[in-house]
């Protein structure tokens, strides 16, 4: 059988789902795209067993069929073809696939579609519709703080907790914690009270694929999987079945020392000072007094040191506290407010970073643990 499709249109859609495919998949057939043709509609699936992405597009076909086609060689071929109709000819005796273009033909070895793992179907799900822009902001504001420690699987994902008043997205790696809350995304009906942990890889793929406009995203979930659907793309991911840390008790409530400062000058200063910090600890010192913030770092192994002073507003006792510069830089880069407040209680207690100007319907709290300095002054 054969089918015809635009080379650039197919390439664009395959690029949307290609990120799912692992470099060393659990089973070899997962190096392939699963092509399934029914009634002139092409459905392509990519999977790594934990996460699957599916796209649909209309094509010209002379029969219904399914075939697994190697992803890398197909993508490399399409990337180097100019825009034109290309015809795929499938031989079901050998599972060979021939791609015919205007001035050439290319043969590659496919595989039997029967061997491709089946994608979970949305059964007994709770469903809600949200704006893709809302989900994109929530993912962007939290995913960078997830852990990469596979021994603590709950922290490698983002907790999504929904009730009838708001939705809360939480990520932590044990050194920092992000709590992103929205009051325009609430649970209703069967989704009135929901807590699930979405894996980092699936959220990164969702973030990369979501359109930037306010496209409607349909989000469904049951006890084991989450299902996302928008435009012509679907994504299914297995939930992380672990207990998320009790993050609320980690957030300090009494923080009498409040530093108010412009975000961008502080961020740029930290980027410069971090160059001179120890390459293992990335430690920077913040010495805070009534109207100025002194930021310093040193690397004794190479006799490097740097210091800068910035104007600020500060209410509280003078303090010296140490932080990991990389964490501060990453957190400040993901805040959109011009002014921020840093709330502190003691040099050995977590600090809170809060935007002074809040976006409509959202509340952002960032917590960062200090690093111990040799001495506190």
C-alpha positions in Angstrom: 0.0 0.0 0.0 1.1 3.6 -0.3 0.2 7.1 1.0 1.2 10.6 0.1 1.9 13.5 2.4 3.7 16.9 2.4 7.3 16.5 3.5 7.5 19.8 5.5 4.0 19.2 7.1 5.0 15.7 8.2 8.4 16.9 9.5 6.8 19.6 11.6 4.4 17.2 13.2 7.1 14.5 13.8 9.3 17.1 15.5 6.5 17.9 17.9 6.5 14.3 19.3 10.1 13.2 18.6 11.3 14.3 22.1 9.5 11.3 23.7 11.8 8.8 22.0 14.7 7.7 24.3 18.2 7.4 23.0 18.5 3.9 24.6 14.9 2.6 24.8 13.8 -0.3 27.0 12.7 -2.3 23.9 14.2 -1.7 20.4 10.9 -1.0 18.6 10.5 2.2 20.6 13.2 3.7 18.4 10.4 3.8 15.8 7.4 6.0 15.1 4.2 4.0 14.8 2.3 5.0 11.7 -1.4 4.1 11.7 -3.7 5.1 8.8 -7.5 4.9 9.0 -9.9 6.6 6.6 -7.4 9.0 5.2 -6.1 10.1 8.6 -2.5 9.5 9.7 -1.9 8.9 13.4 1.7 8.8 14.5 2.7 7.6 18.0 6.1 8.0 19.8 6.6 6.3 23.2 9.1 5.4 25.8 6.6 3.3 27.8 6.2 6.0 30.5 5.2 8.8 28.1 3.5 8.7 24.7 2.8 11.5 22.3 0.4 11.1 19.4 -0.3 13.5 16.4 -2.9 13.3 13.7 -3.0 14.8 10.2 -4.9 14.2 6.9 -3.2 12.4 4.1 -3.9 10.7 0.8 -3.9 6.9 1.2 -5.1 4.0 -0.9 -5.8 1.6 2.1 -5.7 1.4 5.9 -2.5 0.1 7.5 -0.1 0.2 10.4 3.7 0.1 10.2 6.6 1.1 12.6 9.2 3.3 10.9 12.7 4.1 12.3 12.5 7.6 13.7 16.0 8.9 13.3 16.5 8.0 9.7 13.1 9.2 8.7 13.6 12.6 10.4 17.1 13.0 8.9 15.7 12.3 5.4 12.7 14.7 5.8 15.0 17.5 7.2 17.1 17.4 4.0 14.2 17.3 1.5 12.8 20.5 0.1 9.0 21.0 0.5 7.3 18.6 -1.8 4.8 15.7 -1.7 6.5 12.5 -0.7 5.0 9.0 -1.2 5.5 6.1 1.2 5.2 2.6 -0.2 4.9 -0.2 2.3 5.8 -3.8 1.6 4.0 -6.0 4.2 6.0 -9.1 3.2 9.3 -7.6 4.4 8.0 -4.5 6.3 10.3 -2.5 4.0 9.4 1.2 3.5 10.2 3.1 0.4 10.0 6.9 0.3 9.6 8.5 -3.1 10.4 12.1 -3.7 10.4 14.2 -6.9 14.0 13.2 -7.8 14.8 10.2 -5.6 13.8 7.2 -3.6 15.0 5.9 -0.2 14.5 2.5 1.3 14.5 1.7 5.0 13.6 -1.3 7.1 10.3 -0.9 9.1 8.9 -3.3 11.8 5.6 -5.0 12.4 3.2 -2.6 14.1 1.8 -5.4 16.3 5.1 -5.3 18.3 4.6 -1.6 19.3 3.4 -1.3 22.9 -0.3 -0.2 23.2 -1.0 3.3 24.5 -3.2 3.5 27.7 -6.8 4.5 27.0 -8.6 7.2 29.1 -10.9 5.0 31.2 -12.6 6.3 34.4 -11.0 9.7 34.1 -11.7 13.1 35.6 -11.6 15.7 32.9 -11.3 19.5 32.9 -10.5 22.2 30.3 -7.9 24.9 30.9 -6.1 27.5 28.8 -2.8 26.3 27.4 -1.3 29.6 28.5 -2.1 28.9 32.1 -0.6 25.5 32.1 2.5 26.8 30.3 3.1 29.4 32.9 2.6 26.9 35.7 5.0 24.5 34.3 7.6 27.2 33.4 7.5 28.5 37.0 8.1 25.2 38.7 9.8 22.6 36.5 13.3 24.0 36.9 13.2 23.1 40.7 12.5 19.4 40.3 15.1 16.9 41.5 17.1 14.7 39.2 17.7 12.1 42.1 15.9 9.0 40.9 16.1 7.6 44.5 13.5 10.2 45.5 11.0 9.7 42.6 8.3 12.0 44.1 10.6 15.0 43.8 11.5 14.3 40.2 8.0 15.6 39.2 5.6 18.4 39.9 2.8 18.1 42.4 -0.5 19.4 41.1 -3.1 19.9 43.8 -6.6 21.1 42.9 -9.5 22.0 45.1 -12.6 24.2 44.8 -10.6 27.4 45.6 -7.4 27.2 43.6 -4.8 25.0 41.9 -1.3 24.6 43.4 1.8 23.4 41.5 4.8 22.5 43.7 8.4 21.4 42.8 11.3 20.8 45.1 14.8 19.2 45.0 15.4 19.5 48.8 17.5 22.7 48.4 14.8 24.9 47.0 11.0 24.8 46.7 8.6 26.6 44.3 4.9 26.9 45.1 2.9 28.3 42.2 -0.8 28.9 42.9 -3.7 30.0 40.6 -7.2 30.9 41.6 -8.6 30.9 38.1 -8.1 27.1 37.7 -10.2 25.3 40.2 -11.5 21.8 40.6 -15.2 21.1 40.1 -17.4 18.1 40.3 -15.3 14.9 40.4 -12.1 17.0 40.2 -13.1 19.0 43.3 -10.1 17.6 45.2 -7.2 16.1 43.3 -3.5 15.6 44.0 -1.2 14.0 41.3 2.5 14.1 40.6 3.4 14.7 36.9 6.8 13.6 35.8 9.4 16.1 34.6 10.0 14.6 31.2 6.3 14.7 30.3 6.0 18.3 31.5 9.1 19.4 29.5 7.6 17.9 26.4 4.2 19.5 27.1 5.9 22.9 27.7 7.8 22.6 24.4 4.7 21.6 22.4 2.0 23.9 23.8 1.0 26.8 21.6 1.7 30.3 23.1 -1.8 31.5 22.6 -4.9 30.6 24.7 -5.6 27.3 23.0 -8.0 25.1 25.1 -6.1 22.2 26.6 -8.2 19.2 27.7 -6.6 17.5 30.8 -7.8 14.2 32.1 -6.4 11.8 34.7 -7.2 8.6 36.6 -5.2 6.8 39.3 -2.3 5.8 37.0 -2.1 8.2 34.0 -2.6 11.8 32.9 -4.0 12.6 29.4 -3.5 15.9 27.6 -5.1 16.9 24.3 -4.8 20.1 22.3 -5.1 20.9 18.6 -4.0 17.7 16.8 -1.7 16.4 19.6 -2.3 14.1 22.5 0.0 13.1 25.3 -0.3 10.3 27.8 2.0 10.0 30.8 2.2 7.7 33.8 1.8 9.5 37.1 4.5 9.2 39.8 2.9 6.9 42.4 4.8 8.2 45.5 4.1 10.4 48.5 5.1 14.1 47.9 7.0 15.7 50.8 4.9 17.8 53.3 6.0 21.1 51.7 3.7 23.4 53.7 5.6 22.6 56.9 8.9 23.5 55.2 7.8 27.1 54.5 8.8 29.4 57.4 6.0 31.6 58.6 7.8 34.1 60.8 10.4 36.1 58.8 10.9 39.5 60.4 13.9 40.5 58.2 12.7 41.8 54.8 15.0 42.8 51.9 13.4 44.7 49.0 15.5 45.2 45.9 15.2 45.5 42.1 15.3 42.0 40.5 17.4 42.7 37.4 20.4 44.5 39.1 20.5 41.7 41.7 20.3 39.0 39.0 23.1 40.6 36.9 25.3 41.1 40.0 24.9 37.5 41.0 25.8 36.3 37.5 29.1 38.3 37.7 29.9 37.3 41.3 29.2 33.6 40.6 32.1 33.5 38.2 34.4 33.9 41.1 32.7 31.5 43.5 33.9 28.0 44.3 33.0 25.7 41.4 31.8 23.0 43.7 29.7 24.9 46.2 28.8 28.0 44.0 28.6 29.8 47.4 27.9 33.6 47.5 27.7 35.7 50.7 25.0 38.3 51.2 25.8 40.9 53.8 22.7 43.0 54.4 22.4 46.3 56.2 19.8 49.0 56.3 20.3 50.5 52.8 22.8 48.3 51.0 23.4 44.7 50.0 27.0 43.5 49.7 27.4 40.4 47.5 30.7 38.5 47.6 32.3 35.2 46.6 35.7 33.7 46.8 37.5 30.6 45.5 40.4 30.0 47.8 41.8 27.2 45.6 42.5 29.7 42.8 42.7 33.0 44.8 39.7 34.4 43.1 37.3 36.8 44.8 34.8 39.4 43.9 32.4 41.8 45.6 29.7 44.2 44.6 27.4 46.5 46.6 23.8 47.3 45.6 21.3 49.8 47.0 18.3 48.2 48.7 15.6 48.6 51.4 15.9 46.4 54.4 13.9 46.1 57.6 15.4 44.0 60.3 18.7 43.1 62.0 21.9 43.3 59.9 22.7 39.8 58.6 25.2 37.8 56.7 23.9 34.7 54.9 25.2 32.3 52.3 23.4 30.9 49.3 24.1 28.7 46.2 24.4 31.3 43.4 23.1 28.9 40.8 19.8 28.5 42.7 19.4 32.2 43.2 20.1 33.0 39.5 17.7 30.3 38.3 14.9 31.5 40.6 15.3 35.2 39.9 15.3 34.4 36.1 11.9 32.9 36.5 10.3 35.8 38.2 8.6 38.5 36.1 8.3 41.2 38.7 10.7 44.3 38.6 10.9 44.4 42.4 11.3 41.4 44.8 11.2 40.8 48.5 13.5 38.4 50.2 12.2 37.4 53.6 14.7 36.0 56.2 14.6 34.8 59.8 18.1 33.7 60.5 21.4 32.8 58.7 20.7 29.1 59.1 17.0 29.1 58.1 15.4 29.1 54.6 14.7 32.3 52.9 11.7 33.2 50.8 11.8 35.1 47.5 8.5 36.8 46.6 7.6 39.1 43.6 6.3 42.5 44.7 4.1 42.9 41.6 1.8 39.9 41.1 0.2 38.8 37.9 -3.6 38.4 37.9 -4.9 35.2 39.4 -1.4 33.9 40.4 0.7 33.7 43.5 4.4 32.7 43.4 6.5 31.7 46.4 10.1 30.5 46.1 12.1 29.0 49.0 15.8 28.5 49.1 17.9 26.9 51.7 21.1 28.7 52.8 24.6 27.2 52.8 26.7 27.4 55.9 29.4 30.1 56.0 32.5 29.6 58.1 31.4 32.4 60.4 28.4 34.6 60.8 29.0 38.3 61.6 
